[in-house]
Amino acid sequence: PEMSEIVIDSPINTKESMKKYVVPWLDEFKKNESKDKHLYKTKDRVFNVDVNYLFDGKTKRGYQLVITDDTKDQKYISLLSKFNSSLKDQVNRKTAHIVEMHNNLIMSMAAMVESRDNSTGGHIRRTSDCIRILVDEIKKQKVFNLSEDFCKNLIKAAPMHDLGKIAVDDQVLRKPGKFEPEEFEKMKKHTAEGARIVHEILKSTDDADFKIIAENVAHYHHERWDGSGYPNGLKGDKIPLEARIMAIADVYDALVSRRVYKDSMSFEQADKIIMESFGKHFDKRLEPCYVSARPRLEEYYLKISSYEN
């Protein structure tokens, strides 16, 4: 409405509301000679404004503002945007549902593996909780400047670290005592087999980073910093960081938890073994993170011990 009152070849009154629109359009055009169009909205209509120079020969004499009613198109675009937003919400809900089903499948498989192993009841849940505590302390210490995605993926991957035990013979898996050499060789295969299973489970997921972390956790959590671990005898930084962190949680739980073939160690005994293992079994750089996590780990195990008893 204000535009219809403007007289051709007359200046725009500074008090007119149109000036607050027209002047910025012209300023932006002069600054960038932008070909971008501007939208001018009234209460119930939308106008498209296209700014160009007016020439007298090669001399710039003024500006041409081409204003077209774009209300119908903008309403259509708005409807499309709302539809797109609704569709995106539906896709997100479906995706979240699929991810939840996927995670439930993984946890079910992990629980099935654990149900076959008489010696490790609750190990998957406990190590997963340990990983949360360790990762939290590693983030606080800023030893490796871990990204949020890495941390989330490692926590999510932790329950999958022993999936390969599903391929280990019951006679070996359920043995209550120490393994014979040939039995230990069979048990060691659970790492490579676990990585293969994880790869198959996750091959349809789009999250490449999570796939890599989950496979590495399953494959390399028994490697040792000094190269004496298995399955590949990797040494130092050649062991993926996620597997180095998982190794601490795995060993700590094995030490302080009761197994059918041994009693649980005291926190002091377990701590002595863990501390002596930095630089040999574990990455020395993770030592301060473990030390700062130790009170929370002990508190956690006291809590679940009280609950289980």
N, C-alpha and C positions, 0 to 999 in steps of 0.2 A: 504493500500500500504506500509506503513512504517513497518508494522508487517512482511510482506513477506521478508523484507531485513534483519531481525534479524537472526543471525546464532545460531543454537542450541549449548548450553554449552558455549556461549560467553556472556560477560557482555554487557549490553545495554549502548551505548554511551550516555553520559550525555547531549549531544547536540541534540539527537534524540527526536522528538516530542512524540514518544511512551512512553518515560520515565515518562512524566507527567501523563500518564494514568496508566501504569503498577505499578509504585511504590506506589501510593495511594491505588490501589487494594490490593497489598500485605500487606501494612501497616494496612489496615482495617481488612483484613483477620487474620493477626497475633494478632491484638488487640481483636477481638471478635470471631475469628474462625467462622465468619459469613458464612452461606450457601447461602446468598443472591447473586443473579447474578447481573452483571454489564452490562450496555449497552455502547457500543463504537460506536459512529456515525461518519461516513465520509460524504462526500458531498451528496452521493446518496445511501448509504448503511448503514445498522444497524447490529452490531454484538453483540451476547450474550457471555459474558465472565464468565466462572465458575472457581473459584480458589479452589485448593485442595493441600494438602501436598503430596510430594513424599517421600516414606519410603524406607529405607534399613533395612529390618527386622522391628524392632521397633524404629529405629532411623530416625529422620526427616532429609532428605538430601537436600530438595529443594521444589520447588512449581510446580504444574502442572496447566497451564492455558488452559482450553478447550474453544476454540473460534469457535462459529458457526454463520453462516450467518442467521440472524433473520429478514432480510429486509421484506420478504413477510408477515410474521406474524405481524410485527410492523405496516406495512401499513394497514393491516386489522384492527388492534386495533385502529389505528388513524381514520380510516373511521367509526368504531363503536363509537368512542368517539365523532366525529363530529355529527354523527346521533343522539347519545344520547343527546348531547348538543342542537341540533335542536328540538328534541322531548321534552326536558325539557322546552325550550322556548315556545313551543306550549302549553304545559300543564300549564305553568305559565300564559300565556295569557288567556287561557280558564278559569283558576282558578280566575284570576283577574276579568274577565268578569262576572263569576258567583257571586263573592263577591259583585261586583258593582250592579248586579241585585238584590241580596239579600238585600243590603243596601237600594236600591231604594224602594224595597217592604216595608221594615221597615218604611222608611220615609213617604211613601204613607199611610201606616196604621196610623202612628202618625198624619199625616195631616188630615186624615179622622176623627180621634177621635176629633181633635181640631176643625174641622168644625162643629161638633155637639154641642160643648160647647161654648155658646155665651160669656162666661165670660173671656175666656183665650186666645184671639186671639194673635198669635205669641209667646205664652209661651214656646213652644217646642224649637223654634229657639233661643229665648233669653236665656233660661236656659242652652242650649247646649253651647252657647258662654260664659256664666258665668262660666261653668265648665272648659272650656279651660283656662280662666284667673285664676281661683282658683288653678287648678292643676299646672299651671306654677309657681305660688307663693309658693305652697307647696313644689315643687321640689327645688326651690331656698332656702327655709328655711331649707330643709332637716329634717323636723320634723319626717317623717315616712320612709325616705329613699326609696321612691317609685321607682319601676322599670319602665323602658320605656314602657314595655308591659302593665303593670297595668295602666299607664297614658293613653296610646292609647286606651285600652279597655274601660276605664271609659268614655272617651270623646265620643267614638263610641256608648256606651250604653246609654248615657244621653237622647237622643231623645225617648228612649223606656220607660222612667220612668212612663208615664201615659197611656200606652197602655190599661190597664185594664178598663179605662173609656168607652171603646167600649161596655162593658157589662152592663153599668149603664143605667137605664131607662131615656129616654129623659126628662120626667117631673122633675126628680131629677137633671139631668145634666144641664139642661137649666134654672133652677130656678134662677131668678135674685137676690133674697134676701137670708136671713139666713135660713139654713136648720132646719126643725123640727127634734127632736131626732131620729125618725124612718127613716127619709130621710138621716140623717147623717150616720146612721148605714149602709144604702144601699151604700152610697158613699164610705164609708171606705172599702167596699169589692173590690174596684178597685185595691187595692194593691196586694192581694192574686190572684185575677183574672189576673192581669197584669203579675205576675210571671208565672202563668200557660200558658198564651198566649206566652210569651217570650220563655218558655221551648219548646212549640210546634213548634214555628217558627225556633228555633235554634237547634232542636234535630238532624238535619242532618249535622251540621257543625262539623269540627274536632277540633275546638279551644275550648277546655274544659274550659280554664281560662276565655275567653270572655263570655261563656254561664253562668258561675257562677256569674260573675260581673253583667251582664245584668239582670239576675234573681233577684239578691240581690238589685240592684238599684230600680227595679220595686216593689219589695216586701216590702222593709224596709225604703223607703225614708221618711215615715211619723212617724218613730220611734223617740223617744226623749231620750236624754242622761240620763234623770232622771227616765226613765221607764214609763212616762205618755203618750207615743205615741201609735200608732196602726200600724199593726193589732195584734201584739203579745205582746206588752208591754215590748219589749226588753230594756235592760238597759246597759249603759256604753259600754265597749268593746265588749259586745255580739252583738251589732249592727255592721254589716260589715262596714269597713272603707269607701267603695265606697258609701254606703247609707248615711253615716254621712256627706260626702262631698256634695252629691247630695241635702241633706236637706237644706244646706245653700243657694245654688243656687236657689232652689225651693221657699224658703221663701222670699229671697231677691227680686226675680222677682215679687212675689205676692204683696210685699209691695210698690215697686216703679212703678208698672204698673197700668194703669187704668183698672178697671173692670166695667161691666155694673151696678154693685151694689155699687161701690165706686170710688172715685177719687184716683189718684196716690198720694202717700206720697212724701214729700220732701226727699232728700237724708239724711238730718239731722235727720228727724223723723225715717226713716227706719234704719239708723245706730244706733240710740239709742235703738231701739227694738232688733236689732241683737246683739249688744254688751251686753245688759242685759240678753240675752238668752244663752250666753256661760256658760256652767256648768249646765244648766237646759235643754234647748232644744238641744244645740249643744255641741260637744266635745270641752272642754276648750283649748285643745292643738292646735286646729285649729284657735284660736283667732288671733295670730300674723300673720297668713297667710291671714286671711280675712282683717286685718288692712292694710297690705302691698298691698293687691289687690284692696282695696277700691277706690283709685284714678282712676285706670283703669276701674273699674266697672262703676263709675260715668261718666267717659269720654265716655264709650260705650253707656250708656243709653241716654246721651245727644245727641250723634251722631245719634242714631236710632230715637230718638224723633224728631230731626230736619228733618230727612229724611222722616218720616211718616207724619209730618205736611206739 
